[in-house]
Amino acid sequence: MSRSLNKVQLIGNLGADPEIRTIPSGSRVATFSIATSRTWTNQSGQKQEKTEWHRCEVWNAKRDGTGLVEVIEKYLKKGDRVYVEGSIEYRSYEDKKDGATKYITEIKVRELMMLSGKNDGGEGGGRRSAAPAASASGKEGAKPKEGEAFGNYPEALDEEDDDLPF
């Protein structure tokens, strides 16, 4: 039996406030970009850094206001550190201006966890408290106790982790 897997996991910072739209059917969609960075030291001993930008999209089929789009709309803003999980989707369209074919790579987000704690200002500190995880189905993940710190897992949020395999 042949199986396949299309799964993406990202931890990064929002590059701008999320954009929220409602389509004619009543479904809502949130779009945002996440920046992920890695640093390394080259052969001459100089620090190097590379930032990748990922376009993310979240859909709510629900009309009762209890989905992931509403969580994003209410709580996320530019600079916030987030974990997203979803799948990669590629699509193309014809540009109206010059008729050229344009290609887009998007992350279709199914799960999202807010990593910036209260008053962190999105600067990646995130060590005060964890925000609840949420999924596209509207269910919340395991909630930490009120005020529970990341102190038990300090390495989870280290800014410069050169041991990552990517």
ABEGO torsion letter per residue (X at the ends): XBBBBBBBBBBBBBABBBBBBBBAAGBBBBBBBBBBBBBBBBAAGBBBBBBBBBBBBBBBABAAGABAAAAAAAABBBGBBBBBBBBBBBBBBBBAAAGBBBBBBBBBBABBBBABBBGAGGAGAGAABBBBBBBAAGBBBBBBBBGBBAAABAAAABABBAABAX
